Amino acid sequence: MTPDRRVFALDEGNVAAPAGNGINPVSAVLDVLGETFGVVAEPGAPGSGARQHTWLDTFDWRLNRAGLVLEYEHLRQGGRLLLSRDEVVQAEQPVADWRSGRPQLAQDLPAGPVRDQILKLASPRALLPMATAAGTVSVNRLLNADGKTVAQLIVDRSTVTQAGQAVPLAPRLAIAEVRGYPGQARRAARLLAEIPGVSAAEPSAFLAALHALRRHPDDYSNGVTTEITAQMPASVAVATLLLGLLDTLEQNVDGVLRDIDTEFLHDLRVAARRTRSAIKLLGDALPDGLAAPYAAEFKWLGDLTTPTRDLDVHLLGFGAMAGQLVAASPADLEPFRAFLARRRKREFRRLAAGLRSARFKALTDHWRKALLEVRDADGPARRRGVTADDLAVSRTGRMFRRVVARGAAITPDSAPDLLHDLRKRCKELRYVLEFFAPLHDPVAYRKVVGDLKQLQDCLGEFQDSEVQGHEIGALAEEMLAERAAPAATLLAMGEIAANLVHREAEARADFAQRFPRFAGPAGQHRFHALLSRPAR
């Protein structure tokens, strides 16, 4: 909120018209101010008249998390983008032919200061319309006894819409200062605050619009956000965690099918992988035999989504890959890009068919029903046996020991598969840590996860380089078979494959340094501190 403006909300049902004469609530407010100031309507004042604006953010609220609000203001011809922080505009730029009701990738915005500030933050996600408000703004001048304008009363009446919903917002009343008369603006604000039905407004119109739609910023996260407690029965805790993962998975299905941006598929896959790991590592805490049949079904889902995601990774990294070329030109890779795009269209059709299939619906419906029965079970069995904290300590410790043992067995001559397997075990350890994060000391948790993340980054670089190198070789052969590979393109792909071999060697050397730091005495001490519990 700007320092020279005080904003209020008007509850029209609670503002009494003077003498019961039926004057509307805004007029009643004007009458109260009119007892102290002259009140003069100012039609045509800057910012007054009909107004429509749409607020935009990514599905996972990246702009909001950075403290930014992106707004598209509809104008008679075109419109403009406004990027604000704390109600203060940081950047703005005009845009033409903008369809604010449709998703649009940040990279597709026209060049300008708003695009420059949000591109890195939002990519590769699309900007989505979170809410649209339309209405009118009127401006009234408040005059002192000498007839001089000492403040402004700005009245914004809007209706907010989103996904077919239309909700009238409480009118927003703003008292704006006029240079040289700050005391008069404060006086007008005090008078407003004393009127029944007038109260301090939401910090921003955007928040007011979201609340009217029963939404709130950060109502989606791709992380593990389910809250569990230490004394919760282990079976209930595991079912609760798995239900949270299922929620995340299902929240992303529509975005995948509409192909809005690549992160919907990424988040869906992560939720599915976490589910598979939870079934493998914690499934025995559920009633006998419940989880086993679903392990195969979630593997099917993982296999279904892999081809499209692999192609997404190639296409997302294409610019960086082309930028590393020295002997070849980036233009030489264009046939490869076109080949990847054609292949992705084909694989995406298969993916969409699978997500629309009866098999996928049965998987999610039956899995949810089974988990709800466990979570909501009542009776003595619910209060007996292993607790969530018992499970957290035993399984996390087991996974840590497994990672240490397998990593210690790796030498400079070990086959790549051993490093790939260690990466999987590290990922499982990371998932177990995330599942039980609410039960651990936050400081100890951050230290352990920080150590583990550095090791995962190293192993991920090794695997990605090795796998992508093989994939580029296989794709080159397929391009040759389809006669879609000019000689210059094959040479450029060969240079990229050589760069990947170099990156793979660097990652392997890095592993030799990182693993001892993770699994050595200091790392083990941090892990034991994480899992220690006060004596009962």
Secondary structure, 3 states (H helix, E strand, C coil): CCCCEEEEEECHHHCCCHHHCCCCHHHHHHHHHHCCCEEEECCCCCCCEEEEEEEEECCCCHHHHCCCEEEEEECCCCEEEEEEECCEEEEEEEECCCCCCCCEEHHHCCCCHHHHHHHHHHCCCEEEEEEEEEEEEEEEEEECCCCCEEEEEEEEEEEEEECCEEEECCCEEEEEECCCCHHHHHHHHHHHHCCCCEEECCCCHHHHHHHHCCCCCCCCCCCCCCCCCCCCEHHHHHHHHHHHHHHHHHHCHHHHHCCCCHHHHHHHHHHHHHHHHHHHHHHHHCCCCCCHHHHHHHHHHHHHHHHHHHHHHHHHCHHHHHHCCCCCCHHHHHHHHHHHHHHHHHHHHHHHHHHCCHHHHHHHHHHHHHHHHHHCCCCHHHHCCCEHHHHHHHHHHHHHHHHHHHHHCCCCCCCHHHHHHHHHHHHHHHHHHHHCHHHCCHHHHHHHHHHHHHHHHHHHHHHHHHHHHHHHHHHHHHHHHCCCCCHHHHHHHHHHHHHHHHHHHHHHHHHHHHHHHHHCHHHHHHHHHHHCCCCC
